[in-house]
Amino acid sequence: MTLLKELGYLSLATRIKTLGDAMLADGLQIYAGLGINFQPRWFSVFYLLQEHHELPVTEVASRIGLSHPAIIKIIESMEEAGLIESAKNSRDGRKRMITLSAKGEALIPELQPVWKALEEELQELFAKLNIDILGVLESMEELLQEKPISKRVQERYRRKHSLDLQFRPYSKVLAPYFKSLNEEWLTEYFSIEDEDRQMLDHPENILSEGGAIFFACLGDEIVGTFALVALQKGVFELAKMAVTRRHRNRGIGQRMLTEALAEAKNMGAHSLILHTSAKLEAANHIYGKFGFVEDRLAAHTMKYLRPSRRFVLDLVRSS
């Protein structure tokens, strides 16, 4: 037994591709063995033009379900073989029309009995296997259009490996983690500035000015932190959100952001801002998912010397 067979469903995509490649290679052998100058990859375009005579390139791509660049490559190959001709649409010069050439038309009587034999052989083959392969393919296509494999796997993984993440408010015992967790990521991407140092060395100021600090905990381990800094009535800044390096890419950042929004609302916030950097692509993607938008128009002074972007979330609209 080969490794691909041993791997079972884990190698399904590879085995399907290998089988498809083998069938296409066999198709070449069919035509070559019968002395017909034709390639399997031309089939769908050729068949469509046989049925409809003349079509725009964009419609050919749409009907077959291939990208425009992929169809262009097939068309160019068929033109080189002299099977199709193309010209601009007489009524719309932006459209390119394609049709079978005289050589292509002459090939139809030779190809049709070959296709009939191929269809019958495949029907017989799958009948022996007692598999409705076309029904299976259609069902798979519908299921994956509804929800792709990537999303299905991610959801299953998260269900099985959901983290028992707990959140604790600031205390003197947890205070050192606010500094160490933020220093870890700041030194990884940037340098620690005076503005950072002021906040990390004196977290009690955030509390005394009406803000709050929270810590994300996995059991007894402190894995993340964030602060809600009061700026004015109803407006808070989400600041100093950090996840320790060895626990990143586990969905903790998103859980923390969800908690931060809930806590901000409980504290009476109607608007939440944050400062980020273009370097932090993964974080910025998450902010966008939660409804944060970049505040390009408002006049404001950036807090940091490092290049920063200011994002804002309307908590009333997002409710």
Salt bridges, closest charged atoms under 4 A:
ASP21 OD2 - LYS17 NZ 2.98
GLU59 OE2 - ARG63 NE 2.84
GLU79 OE1 - ARG96 NH2 2.80
ASP92 OD1 - ARG94 NE 3.09
GLU124 OE2 - LYS128 NZ 3.62
GLU155 OE1 - LYS147 NZ 3.05
GLU183 OE2 - ARG197 NH1 2.79
GLU184 OE2 - ARG245 NH1 3.70
GLU184 OE2 - ARG248 NH2 3.96
GLU188 OE1 - ARG245 NH2 3.48
GLU188 OE1 - ARG248 NH1 2.76
GLU193 OE2 - ARG306 NH1 3.47
GLU195 OE2 - LYS303 NZ 3.92
ASP196 OD1 - LYS240 NZ 3.05
ASP196 OD2 - ARG306 NH1 2.87
ASP201 OD1 - LYS179 NZ 2.95
GLU204 OE2 - HIS202 ND1 3.50
GLU221 OE2 - ARG246 NH2 2.66
GLU221 OE2 - HIS247 NE2 3.21
GLU237 OE1 - LYS303 NZ 2.91
GLU294 OE1 - ARG296 NH2 3.17
GLU294 OE1 - ARG309 NH2 2.93
ASP295 OD2 - ARG310 NH1 2.46
ASP314 OD2 - ARG317 NE 3.75
